[in-house]
């Protein structure tokens, strides 16, 4: 299992079809919060692929500032990780931060 400084990452690049399939699979798993959808991508993708995944979520109308039960956004959690900076660039600059 990946620890807080090392997110789980697949070695190969994801094409758009694979990113869309991942998104559809996450939705098919049942009612998932937007927080969970974003976190799943963070844990399974490289930064460039994650950035494209965020675009998919944005286009589908998902709330990128959704919070978990502790009131944290995924971005708050990513910022705590040593290698999270590359993933934070996926946050659209037009979105408000806390």
C-alpha positions in Angstrom: 0.0 0.0 0.0 1.3 3.5 -0.8 2.3 5.6 2.1 1.8 9.4 2.6 5.0 10.3 0.7 4.7 7.8 -2.1 1.4 7.7 -4.0 0.6 4.5 -5.9 1.6 5.1 -9.5 1.4 2.9 -12.6 4.5 2.9 -14.7 2.9 3.4 -18.1 1.3 6.5 -19.5 -2.5 6.6 -19.8 -4.1 7.5 -23.1 -7.4 9.3 -23.1 -9.4 6.1 -23.7 -7.8 4.5 -20.6 -8.5 7.7 -18.5 -12.2 7.6 -19.6 -12.4 3.9 -18.9 -11.0 4.5 -15.4 -13.6 7.3 -14.8 -16.4 5.1 -16.0 -15.2 2.2 -13.8 -15.1 4.5 -10.7 -18.6 5.7 -11.4 -19.9 2.1 -11.9 -18.7 1.2 -8.4 -21.7 2.9 -7.0 -22.4 6.3 -5.4 -19.0 7.8 -4.9 -18.3 11.3 -3.7 -16.4 13.7 -6.0 -13.6 13.6 -3.3 -13.4 9.8 -3.8 -13.3 10.1 -7.6 -10.4 12.6 -7.4 -8.5 10.7 -4.8 -8.7 7.5 -6.8 -7.1 9.2 -9.8 -4.4 10.7 -7.6 -3.5 7.3 -6.1 -3.4 5.5 -9.5 -2.0 8.0 -12.0 1.1 9.8 -12.9 0.9 13.7 -12.6 0.4 14.3 -16.3 -2.3 11.7 -16.5 -4.0 12.9 -13.3 -4.1 16.4 -14.8 -6.0 15.1 -17.8 -8.3 13.0 -15.5 -9.2 16.3 -13.6 -10.2 17.8 -17.0 -12.5 14.8 -17.5 -14.1 15.3 -14.1 -14.4 19.1 -14.7 -16.1 18.5 -18.0 -18.5 16.0 -16.4 -19.5 18.7 -13.8 -17.8 17.2 -10.7 -17.1 19.5 -7.8 -13.2 19.6 -7.5 -13.4 21.2 -4.0 -15.5 18.4 -2.5 -14.5 17.5 1.1 -14.2 14.3 3.1 -15.8 13.7 6.5 -12.9 15.7 8.1 -13.6 18.8 5.9 -10.4 18.2 3.8 -10.3 18.6 0.0 -8.1 16.1 -1.9 -5.9 19.1 -2.6 -5.3 19.6 1.1 -4.3 16.0 1.4 -2.0 16.0 -1.6 -0.3 19.1 -0.3 0.8 17.1 2.8 2.6 14.5 0.6 6.3 15.0 -0.2 5.8 14.3 -3.9 2.4 16.0 -4.1 3.5 19.2 -5.8 3.4 17.8 -9.3 -0.2 16.7 -8.7 -1.3 20.1 -7.3 -0.6 21.6 -10.7 -3.8 19.8 -11.9 -5.9 22.1 -9.8 -7.5 24.6 -12.1 -6.3 28.1 -11.2 -9.9 29.4 -11.5 -11.1 27.4 -8.5 -11.1 29.0 -5.1 -8.8 27.6 -2.5 -9.9 27.5 1.1 
